[in-house]
Amino acid sequence: MPYIRPGYQPQWFHGVIADHLEKVYTRQIQRLMLFVPPQHGKSELSTRSFPAWVLGEDPDTKLVVCSYSATLAGSFNRDIQRRMDQPRYQNLFPLTRLGGGPGSAALRNSEIFEVVGRQGFVKTVGVGGSLTGTPVDIGIIDDPIKDRQEAYSLTVRESVWNWYTDVFETRLHNNSAQVLIMTRWHEDDPGGRLLARDGVWSPENPTGWVVVSFPALKTADENAFDPRKVGEALWPQRHSQAKIEKIRQENPITFNSLYQQDPKPSTEALIFGDWVEVEQFPSHLEQVAFFGGDFGFTNDPTVLVKIAREGRDLYVDELFYARGMTNPDILQAYHALKLPAGRESWWDGAEPKSIAELRTGALVEGKGGTVRLSGINAIGIRKGPGSIEAGINKLKEFRVHYTRRSLNLKREKNHYQWVMFNGVSTNVPIEGNDHAMDAIRGAVFSKFGSPSGGVKKSDPHWVDPRRQRIAR
């Protein structure tokens, strides 16, 4: 990058982005999401320079670059061409030349340009535009939604999603790679929907997305590529910590979504605003893990989470979260995950019949005919007056860590909040968005007992059970 743009001053996180983009080119990564705050140079690397570099390395690559408007996409097109026209670029990649001169058969305009004598091209299009007849080796989508107003419009979100599935995705082949670059506006934006559909990459989910997310101020969430201390600004020379803190104070929702890449309400409203995201469940705690479940069926999902405790640290991993599951389906999913059948599995005690069926086992139809699935150690959770409040207070005794792949759990956490009155928490939880929360809260409360005093009445988020019942 500095070679063809001598004035460019890359920061450490630009190097991380560049490394991941190179892995996209070599197909070590096929689906990459880059979540970066505004004005931090995300498009400079991924959308302007990366396509030029790819065509230098392989002039037969077919690239498509998309953005929320055809005008912006066209400006990316022209910027890529300018880089490729530079003598420094031509010295570096002598076999890659653009057409457009007299007698040239290669196309060159603000919508598409081709490499002379080769198969490669870059085509740019706005979201909603046509890609008919365009095969895509590498597809880049940079900011598919323009602003908050569009992001909060269900009509716009549906339109962008339909374009992605009906137009963009249909032009991909088995070896195609995708890069989605954006700042997060809404949990249901394209990044959120794709993660909900495909999940995060892991060895168990090789078709998921590799996510590289840089909050403007470092959070306590753990990852392998961000060496900053908690609270440190991403690019302090250009966007200081004081500047971003001012945004946090003036508009916490903008701060959370646009700058922290984590769309959620104000942290003052969140019941569990201090939970920490980790890359994976600690392997050394597998032998002491237990499980928490919540029954659902038509409208509500059935949930199972894995939980382990180490001192004051609690680790949680989402195992399944799906609607329409019968009790045999639960057993089938449980055994498919190779979970130890004898380990404690805590479920809603209001459904004793379902718990009995989970303990007994079930007959299911398999490929080889009817198969009997053994039962599991299902136990009814302890419930009583003020159980929700007691469960919340119990969880507040721990430092809770949840795995990166626990997307539904994270979504619930980001919406599990207090009823607010004139901007002040009432300590009354809003019901709904709490199926995984119920599973965790019930299992931890039942396993470890009533709150032991780790949360004092002086804590601003301590819940008074009497107040909760009166409020209801």
N, C-alpha and C positions, 0 to 999 in steps of 0.2 A: 504493500500500500504506500509507504513513504517513498518508494522508488518512483512511482508515477505521479505522486502528489507530494512534492518535497516539503510543502508547508504543513503537512498533516502530522499531528502529534498524538499518536495512539496512547491510550491509557491501558492499564493492566486488564480491564474487563473487555476491551476491544480484542486483546489477544485471545481471551477465552472464546469470544464469539467467532473469531477467525478460525480457531482450532476446530470448533464444531462445524463450521461451514465446510472446511476441508474434508471432514468426515462425511458430510453429505455428498460431496463430489465423489469420494471413494466408496460410497454406499455402506460405510460402517454405520451410518445413520440414514434412515430413509424418511423419517418424519421428525422434523425439528421445529420447536416453538421457541421464539425469542421474545421475552417480555422485558421491555426496557422503558424507563421513564422518558418523557418527551425531551428533545434537545440533548440527547446523550449519544448521538452519532450512530444510531442503529441502522438507518437507511444508507448511510455513507458506505458502510462495509457490505451489508447483506444484499442491497438492491442496486447500488451503483457500481461497486467495484467487483463483487463476487461474480456476476455474470460475465464481465470482461475477462476476469482471470480464468473462468471455466472455459470460455471459447479459445483462450490462448493455449490452455493445456490440451483441449480436445475440440478442434474446430467443427466437429460433427454433432456436437451437443445441441439439442433443441430445447430452448428455454422459453418459458412464459412468465412475464412479470405483471402482476395485477395489483390494483389499488382501488380505493373507493370511487374514484372518478377517472374517466378516460383522459382528462387533462393532466392530472397528476401522473398517471401511468405514462403518458407521452413525454413528460418532463424526465422521468427516469430513463426512458428510451434514449433521449438526446444526451443525457449525462453519460450513459454507458458508451455511446458512440464517441463522445469527446475523449474519454479515456483511451479508447482503442485507436484513435487517430494520432495520439501523441507519439513523437519519435522514440521516447523511452519505451513505450509499450511495444512499438514495432521492432525495436532492437531486441526486446526480451522474447517476443513471439513472432518471428519473421514469417511463419507459415500462415498466420491469421491476418487476412486483409478484408476490408469492407468494400463492397461495390458502390455503385451509384454514379460513377463517372461516365463519360461518353462511351457508348457501346457496351457498357457493363450489363450483363444479364442478371446480376444479383440485385435484388430489391433493396432499397434503402429509403425509408421515410420515418416519420415519427411514430408509426404504429408497428413496423416490422423492418428489421434489417437482416441481411444474409451474409454469410462468409463466402467470399469468392472461391469457387471451385470446390466447395465442401457442402456438407448437408446441414451444418449448424445455422441457427438463427436465434434472434431474440424477438419475440412478439409481445407487445404490451397491450393491455386491455383494462377497462374499468369494470368493476363489479357490475354484473348485469349484461356485459358485452358478450359477443359470440366468440366461441373457439371452435366452431365447426370445421372439421378437417385438419385440425392442428394436433399432431402427436406431441406429447410433452415428456421430456426426459427429466427435467428439473422445473418444478413449478414454484414460483415465489409469490406469496401474497403479503403485501406490505400495507398495514392499516386498512382493512376492508370496511371499517366503519369510521365515518368522518369525525363525529363528535358525540358528546353526551346526549344531546337531543335525539340523534338517530339511534344511539345505543339503547335509550329508554323507550323507543318505539317498537312494540311487538311486531308491527307490520314490516318495519325495516329489517329487524332481526330475522324474520321469516323469509323475507325476500333475499337477503344475503345468504342464508342457509340453503335455500332452494337453488340459488345460482351455483353455490359450491357443489352440491350433490348432483345437480342435473347437468351442469355445464363443465365446471373445472374438473371434478373428479372423474368424469367419463372420458377425459382425454389422457388419463394416466395408464401406464402399463405395469407389468409386474416389477420391473426394475426402476420405475420412476421414483424420484425423491421429491419431497415437499418441504418448503420452509414457510412458516407463518410468523411474521414479525408484526407486533402490535403493542400498544399500551392497552391495559385492561380497562374497560369502561363498565362492564356489567357481567355478572356471573353467567348470564345466558348469551354472552357475545360469542363469536365463532370459536375462539379459543376454549371457552367454557363448554360449548356444545361438543366440540371434538374430543375433549378430555372425558366428558361424560359418556360419549359413545365408544371411544377407542381405548381409554385409559392411559396411564403413564407407562413408558417402556420399562420392562424388567425382563430378566431371563425367562420368567413364566409368561410374560406378555410381550413377545418380540415384535408384535405389530402396533404396540402403543407408541406414544409420542415421547421423545426426549425433550424435556423442558429445561430451558436455561432462563431463569428469572432473576433480575437484578432489582431489588427494592432501592429506592432513592436513599433511604436510611436503613442500614443493616438491621435486620431483626434477629431474634434468638434462634430462628429456624436454621437447621443444619443442612449444609450441602458441601460438596467436595471442591467447589470452584470459587468460592467467595471468601477471601482471607480477612475481610474487615472485622473490626470489633463492633459489637452491638451499638447501634446509634450513629455509626460513622457514615458520612455521605459518600455516594458512589463516585462523584466527580467534583470534589470540593473546590477546585480552582475555578470551575464554571458555575456550579450550583452548590452553594455552601450549605452546611448543616443548619445555620441560622435561617437562611432563606426557606428551606424546606420545612423547618419547624414552624415558621410563620404560616405556611400553607396548612400545616396540620391543625393549628389553632383556629384559623379562619374558616376552613372548610374541610373537616375531617373525612367526609365521604370522598371528596376529590383526592385527598391525600392517600386514602386507603386504596382506591382503585387506580387512578392515573399514575401516582408516584410509587406506591408500594406493590402494584400488580396483584392486589388481593381485594377485589370488590366486596365490601361488607359495610354494615352500618358503623356509626361512630362507636369507638371502643368503650365509651361510657355506657352504652346500651347493652353491650355483650355480657352474657353471664360468664362465659369462659374465654375472655379476651386474651389470656396469657398462655394458652396452650401452644406448644412448640412442635413444628413439623420436623421430622427426621427422615432420613433416607430409607431406613428399613427397620424392622423389628429386631431387637438384639438377639443374636443367635444363642448367647449363653443363658437367656431367660426362657427358651423354648420348653425346658423340662419343668418349669414351675408355672407355665401359662395356664389360664383357665378361660372360660368362654362366657359371653353374655349374649342373650338373644331376645328378640322382640317379635311377636307374632303379627302378621298382617295377611292380607289376601287381595281384595279387589282394589281398593283405593290406597291402602297403606302397604308399604313394603315389609317383607320379612327380612330381618337383619340378624347377622351373626358377627360378633367381633371377638378378637383374641386379646387378652389382657394379661399383663404381668407386672408385678411390683418389685422394686428394688429400693428399699429404704423409703424415702419420700418421693421417689420417682415412679411414675406409673406410665406404662407403655401400652398403646392401643393400636390394633391393626384390623381394618375392615376386611372381612372374609367373603361375605355375600350380602347383597342388598337388592331384593327383587320382589316384584308383585306376582300374585297368582300362585304362590308356592303352597302346596298341600304339605301335610306332615311327612308323607313318604318322600316328597320332593326335598324337604329339609334333610332327611336322613341320607338321601342320595347325594346331595351336595356336600354334606358333612363327610361322608366316606370318600367321595371323589377327591376331597382336599387332603385325605389321609390323616385326619385329625384323630388323636387318641380317644377311643370311645369311652374309656373309664375316667377321663378328666372331667371335673365339675363343669357343667353347662347350665347357667342360670337363666330361667325363662319366667315370663309373666305368670305369677301364681294364680291369677284370675282365670286361667284356662287349664284346670287340672286334667281334663280329658286329653288335651293335646300333649301335655307333659307325660301322661301315662303312655300314650302312643309312641312318643319318642323313646321312652325307656324300654318299651316292649319290642320295638322293631317293626318292620313292615315287609310285605311282599310287593315287589316291583317287577315290571316287565323289562328284561334286558335283551341283548342281542341273542343270547343262547336260550331264551325262554324266561320263565318266572324265576326270580332270584330273591332269596330272603336276606334282607339287610338287618344286621344285629342292632340292638338298641344302644342308646348312649346314656350317659349319666346326667340326665336332665333333672333339674331341681327347681322348684318354684321359688321365686325371689320373695324376700320379706317385704310385706307392704302393711301399711297401717296409717293412722291419722298423721298428716304432715310428712308422708314418705317422700314426696317430690322435694320438699324443702330440705329434709334431712339428707337426701341423696346428693343434692347440690352442695350442701355444706360439707358432706363427706368428701366429695371430689375436690373441693377447695383446700383440703388438707395436703393434696399432692401436687407435684410438678408433673403435669400431664404431657406426654409426647405422643403424637400420632404419625403414622407413616405417610409418606408422600403419595402412595397409591390409594389412600383412603379418601377418595374424592367426595363421596356422598357424605361421609362423616364430616369432612371439612366444610362442605356446603351447609350442613345442619349447624355446625358450630358457629359459622358466620351469620346465622339467622336465629340462633337461640339467644334471645335477648329479653331484657326486662321491659315491662310496660313503662314508658316514659311519660312524665307529667311536667309540662313547662321546662323540658330539658333536664329533669332530675329523675333518677331511677326510683321506681316505687318498690323495688324488690319483689314484684309480682311477675313471674315468668309468663311470656306469651306462649300459649299452647300451639302445637303444630311444629313441623320441622324438627321433630325431636325423637324419631324412631331409633336411630343409633344412640342418641343421648340417653333414651330410656334403657337401652340394653346395657350401656356402660354404667350408668348411675345405679340401676337395680343390682347388677352383678357385684359392683364394688361395695355397695352398702351391705348387701347380704353376706359377702365374703368377709369383710373386715369390721362389720358392726357399725353402731351409731357413731356420729361425729364425736371424736375424742377430745375436743377442745382445740384442735388445730386451727379452727376458724372461730375467732372471738366475736362477741356481740359488738365490739367496737369496730370490727371490719365493716366498711361501708356496704359490702355485698353479703353480709350475714343475713339469712332469711329467718324472720320470726314466723314460726308456723301459725300462731294465733292470728297474726296480721294477714297471712295468706288466706286462711279460711274465711276471715271476715270479708276480705276483698272479693272472694268468690261469691 
